[in-house]
Amino acid sequence: MITLHNLDQSRGHRIAWLLEELGRPYDIVRYAREPGTLKAPPSLAAVHPLGKSPVIVDGDTTLAESGAIMSWLLARHGGERLLRTTGDAGFDHYLFWFHFGEGSGTLPLTLLHVLAPLAPASDGLTAAALAQLHRALDLAEDRLTQSACFADDAFSAADIMMSYPLIAARDRGFLPGSATKIAGFLDRMESRPAFQRAIEKE
Ligand SMILES: N[C@@H](CCC(=O)N[C@@H](CS)C(=O)NCC(=O)O)C(=O)O
Protein backbone atom coordinates (compact mmCIF):
# COMPACT_ATOMS: atom_id res chain seq x y z
CA MET A 1 0.00 0.00 0.00
CA ILE A 2 1.18 3.51 -0.81
CA THR A 3 0.89 6.14 1.93
CA LEU A 4 0.68 9.82 1.03
CA HIS A 5 1.68 12.25 3.78
CA ASN A 6 -0.19 15.36 2.87
CA LEU A 7 -0.36 18.86 4.33
CA ASP A 8 -3.74 20.57 4.00
CA GLN A 9 -4.05 22.81 0.92
CA SER A 10 -0.79 21.65 -0.62
CA ARG A 11 0.91 20.27 -3.71
CA GLY A 12 0.06 16.86 -2.28
CA HIS A 13 -3.14 17.12 -4.30
CA ARG A 14 -1.05 16.34 -7.39
CA ILE A 15 -0.07 12.99 -5.92
CA ALA A 16 -3.57 12.02 -4.82
CA TRP A 17 -4.84 13.02 -8.28
CA LEU A 18 -2.17 10.93 -10.04
CA LEU A 19 -2.91 7.91 -7.82
CA GLU A 20 -6.59 8.26 -8.69
CA GLU A 21 -5.75 8.46 -12.41
CA LEU A 22 -3.61 5.32 -12.00
CA GLY A 23 -6.34 3.54 -10.04
CA ARG A 24 -3.88 2.61 -7.27
CA PRO A 25 -5.05 2.16 -3.69
CA TYR A 26 -3.45 4.51 -1.16
CA ASP A 27 -3.85 5.87 2.33
CA ILE A 28 -3.57 9.53 3.25
CA VAL A 29 -2.03 10.79 6.49
CA ARG A 30 -3.19 14.39 6.90
CA TYR A 31 -1.26 17.21 8.55
CA ALA A 32 -2.70 20.57 9.55
CA ARG A 33 -0.63 23.70 8.99
CA GLU A 34 0.75 25.43 12.10
CA PRO A 35 -1.59 28.22 13.18
CA GLY A 36 -0.24 31.67 12.35
CA THR A 37 2.79 30.63 10.25
CA LEU A 38 0.93 28.08 8.06
CA LYS A 39 4.15 26.03 8.09
CA ALA A 40 4.22 22.24 8.16
CA PRO A 41 4.14 20.72 11.66
CA PRO A 42 7.39 19.12 12.98
CA SER A 43 5.76 15.68 12.68
CA LEU A 44 6.16 15.87 8.89
CA ALA A 45 9.96 16.15 9.28
CA ALA A 46 9.83 12.86 11.17
CA VAL A 47 8.61 11.22 7.94
CA HIS A 48 11.17 12.92 5.64
CA PRO A 49 13.89 15.40 6.75
CA LEU A 50 12.76 17.97 4.14
CA GLY A 51 9.74 18.53 6.36
CA LYS A 52 7.49 19.53 3.47
CA SER A 53 4.48 18.05 1.70
CA PRO A 54 4.05 15.80 -0.21
CA VAL A 55 5.91 12.69 0.94
CA ILE A 56 5.08 9.13 -0.03
CA VAL A 57 6.00 5.83 1.54
CA ASP A 58 5.88 3.04 -1.02
CA GLY A 59 7.15 -0.24 0.43
CA ASP A 60 10.68 0.41 1.71
CA THR A 61 10.97 3.75 -0.09
CA THR A 62 10.21 7.17 1.38
CA LEU A 63 10.27 9.97 -1.19
CA ALA A 64 9.71 13.74 -1.13
CA GLU A 65 9.53 16.37 -3.96
CA SER A 66 6.35 16.20 -5.98
CA GLY A 67 8.13 15.83 -9.35
CA ALA A 68 10.26 12.96 -8.06
CA ILE A 69 7.21 11.30 -6.50
CA MET A 70 5.24 11.67 -9.74
CA SER A 71 8.09 10.12 -11.78
CA TRP A 72 8.43 7.27 -9.27
CA LEU A 73 4.72 6.45 -9.33
CA LEU A 74 4.48 6.70 -13.12
CA ALA A 75 7.44 4.34 -13.54
CA ARG A 76 6.38 1.79 -10.92
CA HIS A 77 2.62 1.79 -11.06
CA GLY A 78 1.56 1.61 -14.69
CA GLY A 79 1.80 5.24 -15.76
CA GLU A 80 2.63 4.58 -19.42
CA ARG A 81 -0.51 6.24 -20.78
CA LEU A 82 0.29 9.43 -18.84
CA LEU A 83 3.94 9.61 -19.95
CA ARG A 84 5.59 10.68 -23.17
CA THR A 85 8.89 9.11 -24.06
CA THR A 86 11.57 9.23 -26.72
CA GLY A 87 9.88 8.65 -30.07
CA ASP A 88 6.66 10.40 -29.03
CA ALA A 89 6.04 13.67 -30.88
CA GLY A 90 5.28 15.48 -27.61
CA PHE A 91 8.29 14.20 -25.66
CA ASP A 92 10.17 17.53 -25.58
CA HIS A 93 7.02 19.42 -24.56
CA TYR A 94 6.23 16.76 -21.95
CA LEU A 95 9.65 17.13 -20.32
CA PHE A 96 9.60 20.94 -20.45
CA TRP A 97 6.14 21.38 -18.93
CA PHE A 98 6.50 18.54 -16.42
CA HIS A 99 9.52 20.35 -14.92
CA PHE A 100 8.24 23.89 -15.54
CA GLY A 101 5.28 23.08 -13.30
CA GLU A 102 7.43 22.97 -10.17
CA GLY A 103 10.32 25.09 -11.50
CA SER A 104 9.84 28.38 -13.32
CA GLY A 105 6.04 28.08 -13.11
CA THR A 106 5.89 27.95 -9.31
CA LEU A 107 8.93 30.00 -8.25
CA PRO A 108 7.35 33.45 -8.80
CA LEU A 109 4.23 32.39 -6.87
CA THR A 110 6.41 31.25 -3.96
CA LEU A 111 8.33 34.54 -4.08
CA LEU A 112 5.12 36.57 -4.08
CA HIS A 113 3.89 34.59 -1.06
CA VAL A 114 7.14 35.20 0.84
CA LEU A 115 7.39 38.88 -0.14
CA ALA A 116 3.78 39.87 0.61
CA PRO A 117 4.27 40.45 4.39
CA LEU A 118 7.42 42.52 3.71
CA ALA A 119 5.70 45.16 1.55
CA PRO A 120 6.37 48.00 0.87
CA ALA A 121 10.08 47.24 1.53
CA SER A 122 9.90 44.45 -1.05
CA ASP A 123 8.00 46.36 -3.77
CA GLY A 124 10.85 46.11 -6.31
CA LEU A 125 11.23 42.37 -5.79
CA THR A 126 7.46 41.92 -5.93
CA ALA A 127 7.34 43.69 -9.29
CA ALA A 128 10.14 41.42 -10.57
CA ALA A 129 8.32 38.29 -9.34
CA LEU A 130 5.07 39.49 -10.94
CA ALA A 131 6.87 40.03 -14.25
CA GLN A 132 8.25 36.47 -14.05
CA LEU A 133 4.80 35.12 -13.25
CA HIS A 134 3.21 36.92 -16.20
CA ARG A 135 5.92 35.61 -18.49
CA ALA A 136 5.23 32.06 -17.25
CA LEU A 137 1.47 32.51 -17.72
CA ASP A 138 1.99 33.92 -21.23
CA LEU A 139 4.11 30.89 -22.15
CA ALA A 140 1.45 28.51 -20.83
CA GLU A 141 -1.36 30.37 -22.63
CA ASP A 142 0.64 30.24 -25.84
CA ARG A 143 1.26 26.50 -25.47
CA LEU A 144 -2.46 25.90 -24.97
CA THR A 145 -3.25 27.74 -28.20
CA GLN A 146 -1.12 25.10 -29.98
CA SER A 147 -2.47 21.96 -28.31
CA ALA A 148 -5.29 21.04 -25.93
CA CYS A 149 -2.88 19.87 -23.23
CA PHE A 150 0.74 20.64 -22.41
CA ALA A 151 2.51 17.65 -24.02
CA ASP A 152 0.10 17.28 -26.93
CA ASP A 153 -3.67 17.00 -27.36
CA ALA A 154 -4.04 14.18 -24.84
CA PHE A 155 -3.89 14.35 -21.05
CA SER A 156 -0.50 13.57 -19.50
CA ALA A 157 1.32 13.85 -16.18
CA ALA A 158 2.68 17.23 -17.37
CA ASP A 159 -0.89 18.54 -17.03
CA ILE A 160 -1.01 17.42 -13.40
CA MET A 161 2.29 19.17 -12.71
CA MET A 162 1.14 22.37 -14.46
CA SER A 163 -2.30 22.51 -12.86
CA TYR A 164 -0.87 23.36 -9.41
CA PRO A 165 0.72 26.73 -10.32
CA LEU A 166 -2.10 27.61 -12.73
CA ILE A 167 -4.80 26.97 -10.12
CA ALA A 168 -2.76 28.89 -7.52
CA ALA A 169 -2.33 31.84 -9.94
CA ARG A 170 -6.05 31.87 -10.75
CA ASP A 171 -7.19 31.53 -7.13
CA ARG A 172 -4.84 34.31 -6.00
CA GLY A 173 -6.19 36.65 -8.69
CA PHE A 174 -3.09 36.69 -10.91
CA LEU A 175 -4.64 35.10 -14.00
CA PRO A 176 -5.51 37.81 -16.54
CA GLY A 177 -8.96 37.68 -18.16
CA SER A 178 -7.20 37.28 -21.52
CA ALA A 179 -5.86 33.84 -20.48
CA THR A 180 -8.91 32.05 -21.82
CA LYS A 181 -7.02 28.91 -22.87
CA ILE A 182 -5.65 28.43 -19.36
CA ALA A 183 -9.10 29.03 -17.85
CA GLY A 184 -10.66 26.43 -20.17
CA PHE A 185 -7.83 23.97 -19.47
CA LEU A 186 -8.37 24.31 -15.71
CA ASP A 187 -12.11 23.74 -16.12
CA ARG A 188 -11.34 20.51 -17.97
CA MET A 189 -8.78 19.38 -15.40
CA GLU A 190 -11.01 20.15 -12.42
CA SER A 191 -13.90 18.24 -13.95
CA ARG A 192 -11.87 15.04 -14.35
CA PRO A 193 -13.39 12.37 -12.08
CA ALA A 194 -9.92 11.49 -10.70
CA PHE A 195 -9.30 15.15 -9.74
CA GLN A 196 -12.62 15.24 -7.89
CA ARG A 197 -12.06 11.88 -6.17
CA ALA A 198 -8.67 13.10 -4.93
CA ILE A 199 -10.27 16.21 -3.42
CA GLU A 200 -12.92 14.10 -1.67
CA LYS A 201 -10.30 11.70 -0.32
CA GLU A 202 -8.05 14.53 0.91
N1 LIG B 1 9.38 21.50 -4.44
C1 LIG B 1 8.67 20.85 -3.37
C2 LIG B 1 7.96 21.94 -2.56
C3 LIG B 1 7.35 21.40 -1.29
C4 LIG B 1 6.62 22.49 -0.53
O1 LIG B 1 7.06 23.64 -0.44
N2 LIG B 1 5.47 22.11 0.04
C5 LIG B 1 4.69 23.04 0.82
C6 LIG B 1 3.21 22.70 0.65
S1 LIG B 1 2.55 23.13 -0.92
C7 LIG B 1 5.00 22.89 2.29
O2 LIG B 1 5.20 21.80 2.77
N3 LIG B 1 4.96 24.02 3.01
C8 LIG B 1 5.08 24.04 4.43
C9 LIG B 1 6.43 24.44 4.91
O3 LIG B 1 7.30 24.80 4.09
O4 LIG B 1 6.64 24.39 6.14
C10 LIG B 1 7.70 19.83 -3.95
O5 LIG B 1 7.34 19.95 -5.12
O6 LIG B 1 7.32 18.88 -3.27
The ligand as an ORCA input file, in Angstrom:
! r2SCAN-3c Opt
* xyz 0 1
  N       9.382     21.498     -4.439
  C       8.672     20.849     -3.370
  C       7.956     21.936     -2.561
  C       7.348     21.395     -1.293
  C       6.616     22.488     -0.531
  O       7.064     23.641     -0.439
  N       5.467     22.113      0.043
  C       4.691     23.044      0.816
  C       3.208     22.699      0.652
  S       2.552     23.128     -0.916
  C       5.000     22.893      2.288
  O       5.204     21.805      2.771
  N       4.963     24.017      3.012
  C       5.081     24.036      4.429
  C       6.432     24.440      4.908
  O       7.303     24.804      4.089
  O       6.640     24.393      6.141
  C       7.702     19.825     -3.949
  O       7.337     19.950     -5.125
  O       7.319     18.881     -3.267
*
